[in-house]
Amino acid sequence: MERLNKILLSLLFVLCFSLTLVAQAPESVKEAQRLTRVAQVAEQQNRYDDAIRAYETIAVIAKSSPAIASGALLSAGNIYMGTGRFEKAAASFRGAISLDASSAEAQNNLGEALGELKQYLLALRAFQQAVALDGAYVKARYNMGVTYDRLGQMKYAEFVYRILIRDHPDFPLAYDSLAVTLSKSGRAREAIPFHQRAISLNPKDPSFYFNSAISYLMLGDVKNAQEQKLQLQALDPAMAEHLAVMIAKRQK
């Protein structure tokens, strides 16, 4: 009988403890929601450290809800990125991944932080993992191409951009990046149609005119480079001035 009473008491304790956890869970979620609002207001007011503290507190109090905790660290990492603290950003994104290994966004953002730190091989792995998690993640696929370019692996970069164009024919950055890759590979003539396509898809991006002008200069076509400068002048005078200096050097 005594043993039975002990068993019953143990079961009662477990039940009470479980009920306590259930009761506490909503409170932690409510607090996480409150702190999210606090963080968002702080971020809007450019109080970035206050916002980060709020997000990092959420990650601690919401450990029983990995998706919430992971999202908070992802948000903190994004603020670190925006304020140029790339080491801390990478640490936050890794924390987010440890809580939610299925987050393609956290993997992509980790890659971007590592890229800023010039850790290109590690960045490439992160982008590859993001694409493995979400094959339709255009940003991660584009970032793979950029990283191959930074590693000097132009053939791989070209391959990534061509596949991206095939799958997303209205994505202007893929055309411009492929054009730049071709020019860097000594194939500026092949690059011109891709520059033109990028501009036709987004005629308000100044970098497209600048990059197009560089390809024309590589071909010795100063006239078309000058035309790109005129288009650029209305969009970004400072960039146009930089291009003008490059054209002048070419004419000497």
Secondary structure, DSSP 8 states (H G I E B T S, - for coil): -HHHHHHHHHHHHHHHHHHHHHHHHHHHHHHHHHHHHHHHHHHHTT-HHHHHHHHHHHHHHTTTSHHHHHHHHHHHHHHHHHTT-HHHHHHHHHHHHHH-TT-HHHHHHHHHHHHHTT-HHHHHHHHHHHHHH-TT-HHHHHHHHHHHHHTT-HHHHHHHHHHHHHH-TT-HHHHHHHHHHHHHTT-HHHHHHHHHHHHHH-TT-HHHHHHHHHHHHHTT-HHHHHHHHHHHHHH-HHHHHHHHHHHHHHH-
